[in-house]
């Protein structure tokens, strides 16, 4: 069961009271690291402005401190995800008091907003890319047309008479020989110029990416895992207690079936979490 769920069980009620303290203490830490400061950023048009952000490295420090204090617990890892501007940093630890398992899950979710660094190199690289695109636009079109013609000729010579965009992909995917012939012939016909153009373009784009600056936005509030999954900003602090029976986990907890020593162990471990997060 997850601490915080309403119950009539006196032992679990006491654990829920400690869980509220743990969540409140964790939230206070998040509020502290989420304090904003301003940095200079550059927009696409070269204008420089102030943007608010916070120090995400402090998240890793909090997790490291907590895991070090819970030294007898098993750390499943400190991980992060990054999906379309939403980033999540989370940690999970667990411990086995007898025939039970206690799991602590902490997550912090925030948005990443990208700008350019306020650096003259940005404008220089943008101009270089623009000039290169203008210079090679006509040449790239001619080379692409020539490449398409080579592909058609090789496919017909290979016995493929009818094909569309879908089965063209399947042919090139499945037929290694025809794909190799096409690649070799296009290289020969275009002297590799199209590949060189694309490679130089990729290099210029990457050099611009290297000049990007991440800024971070987060609302320091407690949310549940459902809201976490939907992409809301905030933090999660959950403690789950499960019973292990016949190598199977069960979330049905009845303290009346627990021994006094098991209750003491579980209560002491929840106190450990409270101390670690305080």
C-alpha positions as CSV (number, residue, x, y, z in Angstrom):
1,X,0.0,0.0,0.0
2,X,1.1,3.6,-0.5
3,X,1.4,5.7,2.6
4,X,-1.1,8.6,2.6
5,X,-4.1,6.4,1.7
6,X,-6.9,6.7,4.2
7,X,-7.1,3.8,6.6
8,X,-8.5,2.8,10.0
9,X,-5.4,0.9,10.9
10,X,-3.8,2.6,13.9
11,X,-0.3,1.6,13.0
12,X,-0.7,2.8,9.4
13,X,-2.3,6.0,10.6
14,X,0.9,6.8,12.5
15,X,3.0,6.0,9.5
16,X,0.8,8.3,7.4
17,X,1.5,11.1,9.9
18,X,5.3,10.6,9.4
19,X,4.7,10.4,5.6
20,X,3.1,13.9,5.7
21,X,6.2,15.2,7.5
22,X,8.5,13.5,4.9
23,X,6.6,15.0,2.0
24,X,6.5,18.5,3.5
25,X,10.3,18.4,4.2
26,X,11.0,17.1,0.6
27,X,8.8,19.9,-0.8
28,X,10.7,22.5,1.2
29,X,13.9,21.3,-0.3
30,X,12.4,21.5,-3.8
31,X,11.2,25.1,-3.1
32,X,14.7,26.0,-2.1
33,X,16.4,24.6,-5.3
34,X,13.6,26.0,-7.5
35,X,14.4,29.6,-6.5
36,X,14.9,31.5,-9.8
37,X,17.7,33.7,-11.0
38,X,18.1,35.6,-14.2
39,X,20.6,34.8,-17.0
40,X,21.2,36.5,-20.3
41,X,20.0,34.6,-23.4
42,X,20.0,35.3,-27.1
43,X,16.9,34.9,-29.4
44,X,16.9,33.6,-32.9
45,X,17.1,37.2,-34.3
46,X,20.2,38.0,-32.1
47,X,18.3,40.0,-29.5
48,X,19.5,39.5,-25.9
49,X,17.1,39.3,-23.0
50,X,16.9,38.2,-19.4
51,X,15.4,34.7,-18.7
52,X,14.6,33.2,-15.4
53,X,15.9,29.7,-14.6
54,X,17.1,27.6,-11.6
55,X,20.1,25.4,-10.8
56,X,19.1,21.8,-11.8
57,X,22.5,20.4,-10.5
58,X,21.1,20.9,-7.0
59,X,18.5,18.1,-7.7
60,X,21.3,15.6,-8.1
61,X,22.9,16.8,-4.9
62,X,19.7,16.3,-3.0
63,X,19.3,12.8,-4.3
64,X,23.0,12.0,-3.6
65,X,22.6,13.2,0.0
66,X,19.5,11.2,0.6
67,X,20.9,8.0,-0.8
68,X,24.1,8.4,1.3
69,X,22.1,8.9,4.4
70,X,20.0,5.8,3.6
71,X,23.1,3.7,3.3
72,X,21.5,0.4,4.3
73,X,18.8,0.8,1.6
74,X,19.3,-0.5,-1.9
75,X,19.6,2.3,-4.5
76,X,18.0,1.3,-7.8
77,X,19.6,4.3,-9.5
78,X,19.3,8.1,-10.1
79,X,17.9,8.5,-13.6
80,X,16.5,11.1,-15.9
81,X,14.2,11.3,-18.9
82,X,14.0,14.0,-21.6
83,X,10.9,14.1,-23.8
84,X,10.1,17.2,-25.9
85,X,11.2,19.7,-23.5
86,X,10.0,17.9,-20.4
87,X,12.7,16.5,-18.1
88,X,12.3,14.2,-15.1
89,X,14.9,13.3,-12.5
90,X,14.0,10.5,-10.2
91,X,15.5,8.1,-7.6
92,X,14.2,4.9,-6.1
93,X,15.4,3.1,-3.0
94,X,14.1,0.0,-1.2
95,X,14.8,-2.1,1.8
96,X,13.4,-5.4,3.1
97,X,12.3,-5.5,6.8
98,X,11.6,-9.2,7.1
99,X,8.7,-10.4,4.9
100,X,8.0,-6.8,3.7
101,X,9.5,-4.4,1.3
102,X,9.6,-0.6,1.6
103,X,10.1,1.5,-1.5
104,X,10.9,5.2,-1.6
105,X,10.3,7.0,-4.9
106,X,11.2,10.7,-5.5
107,X,10.7,12.5,-8.8
108,X,11.1,16.1,-9.9
109,X,9.7,17.2,-13.3
110,X,10.3,20.5,-15.0
111,X,10.4,22.1,-18.5
112,X,13.5,22.9,-20.5
113,X,13.4,26.1,-22.6
114,X,16.2,26.5,-25.2
115,X,17.8,29.8,-26.2
116,X,21.2,30.7,-27.7
117,X,24.1,31.7,-25.6
118,X,24.7,35.5,-25.8
119,X,27.7,34.9,-28.0
120,X,28.8,36.5,-31.2
121,X,29.6,33.1,-32.6
122,X,25.9,32.4,-32.9
123,X,25.3,35.2,-35.4
124,X,28.5,34.2,-37.3
125,X,27.4,30.6,-37.6
126,X,23.9,31.6,-38.6
127,X,25.2,33.8,-41.4
128,X,27.6,31.0,-42.5
129,X,24.7,28.5,-42.7
130,X,22.5,31.0,-44.5
131,X,25.2,31.8,-47.1
132,X,26.0,28.1,-47.6
133,X,22.3,27.2,-48.1
134,X,21.9,30.0,-50.7
135,X,25.1,29.0,-52.5
136,X,24.3,25.3,-52.7
137,X,20.5,25.4,-53.1
138,X,20.6,25.1,-56.9
139,X,23.4,22.6,-56.9
140,X,21.7,20.4,-54.3
141,X,18.5,20.4,-56.4
142,X,20.4,19.3,-59.5
143,X,22.3,16.6,-57.6
144,X,19.1,15.3,-56.0
145,X,17.4,15.1,-59.4
146,X,20.4,13.2,-60.8
147,X,20.4,10.8,-57.8
148,X,16.7,10.1,-58.2
149,X,17.3,9.3,-61.9
150,X,20.1,6.9,-60.9
151,X,17.9,5.1,-58.5
152,X,15.1,4.6,-61.1
153,X,17.6,3.3,-63.7
154,X,19.2,0.8,-61.3
155,X,15.8,-0.4,-60.0
156,X,14.6,-1.0,-63.6
157,X,17.8,-2.7,-64.5
158,X,17.4,-4.9,-61.5
159,X,14.0,-6.1,-62.6
160,X,11.8,-3.8,-60.6
161,X,9.3,-2.2,-63.0
162,X,6.5,-0.9,-60.8
163,X,7.0,0.7,-57.4
164,X,5.8,3.6,-55.3
165,X,7.2,5.4,-52.3
166,X,6.2,2.6,-49.9
167,X,7.6,-0.4,-51.7
168,X,10.6,1.6,-52.8
169,X,11.6,1.7,-49.1
170,X,10.9,-2.0,-48.8
171,X,13.0,-2.8,-51.8
172,X,16.0,-0.8,-50.6
173,X,15.6,-2.2,-47.1
174,X,15.4,-5.9,-48.2
175,X,17.6,-6.0,-51.3
176,X,21.2,-5.5,-50.1
177,X,22.7,-5.9,-53.6
178,X,20.5,-3.3,-55.3
179,X,21.0,-0.9,-52.5
180,X,24.8,-1.2,-52.7
181,X,24.7,-0.7,-56.5
182,X,22.6,2.4,-56.1
183,X,24.8,3.9,-53.5
184,X,28.0,3.2,-55.5
185,X,26.5,4.6,-58.7
186,X,25.1,7.8,-57.0
187,X,28.6,8.4,-55.5
188,X,30.1,7.9,-59.0
189,X,27.6,10.1,-60.8
190,X,27.7,13.0,-58.3
191,X,31.3,12.7,-57.2
192,X,30.0,12.5,-53.7
193,X,29.1,16.2,-53.9
194,X,25.6,15.7,-52.4
195,X,26.9,13.8,-49.5
196,X,29.6,16.5,-48.9
197,X,26.9,19.2,-49.0
198,X,24.7,17.4,-46.5
199,X,27.6,16.7,-44.2
200,X,28.8,20.3,-44.2
201,X,25.2,21.4,-43.5
202,X,25.0,18.9,-40.6
203,X,28.3,20.2,-39.2
204,X,27.0,23.8,-39.3
205,X,23.7,22.9,-37.6
206,X,25.6,21.0,-34.9
207,X,27.9,23.9,-34.3
208,X,24.8,26.0,-33.7
209,X,23.3,23.4,-31.4
210,X,26.5,23.5,-29.4
211,X,25.8,27.2,-28.7
212,X,22.4,26.5,-27.3
213,X,21.7,27.4,-23.7
214,X,19.2,25.4,-21.5
215,X,16.9,27.3,-19.1
216,X,14.6,25.5,-16.6
217,X,11.1,26.1,-15.4
218,X,9.4,24.3,-12.5
219,X,6.4,24.9,-10.2
220,X,7.5,23.6,-6.8
221,X,4.4,21.7,-5.7
222,X,3.6,18.1,-4.8
223,X,1.8,16.2,-7.5
224,X,0.8,12.5,-7.9
225,X,2.2,10.1,-10.4
226,X,-0.8,10.5,-12.7
227,X,-0.1,14.2,-13.1
228,X,3.6,13.4,-13.5
229,X,2.8,11.1,-16.5
230,X,0.7,13.9,-18.1
231,X,3.7,16.2,-18.0
232,X,2.9,18.6,-15.2
233,X,5.7,20.4,-13.4
234,X,6.2,19.5,-9.8
235,X,7.6,16.8,-7.5
236,X,6.5,13.3,-6.2
237,X,7.4,11.8,-2.9
238,X,5.9,8.3,-2.4
239,X,6.5,5.5,0.1
240,X,5.1,2.1,-0.7
241,X,4.9,-0.9,1.7
242,X,4.3,-4.3,0.3
243,X,4.1,-7.8,1.9
244,X,6.1,-10.6,0.3
245,X,4.4,-14.0,0.4
246,X,5.4,-17.0,-1.7
247,X,7.8,-14.7,-3.6
248,X,4.8,-12.5,-4.6
249,X,4.3,-8.9,-3.6
250,X,1.0,-7.8,-2.2
251,X,-0.1,-4.3,-1.4
252,X,-2.7,-5.5,1.2
253,X,-1.3,-4.6,4.6
254,X,-3.0,-5.5,7.9
255,X,-0.9,-4.5,10.9
256,X,-2.9,-6.9,13.1
257,X,-1.1,-9.8,11.2
258,X,2.4,-8.2,11.8
259,X,4.6,-9.1,14.6
260,X,5.6,-6.4,17.1
261,X,9.2,-6.6,15.9
262,X,8.2,-6.1,12.2
263,X,6.2,-3.1,13.2
264,X,9.2,-1.7,15.0
265,X,11.5,-2.3,12.1
266,X,9.1,-0.6,9.6
267,X,8.5,2.4,11.9
268,X,12.3,2.8,12.4
269,X,12.9,2.7,8.6
270,X,10.2,5.4,8.0
271,X,12.0,7.4,10.7
272,X,15.2,6.9,8.7
273,X,13.6,8.4,5.6
274,X,12.3,11.4,7.7
275,X,15.8,12.0,9.1
276,X,17.4,11.6,5.6
277,X,15.1,14.2,4.0
278,X,15.0,16.7,6.9
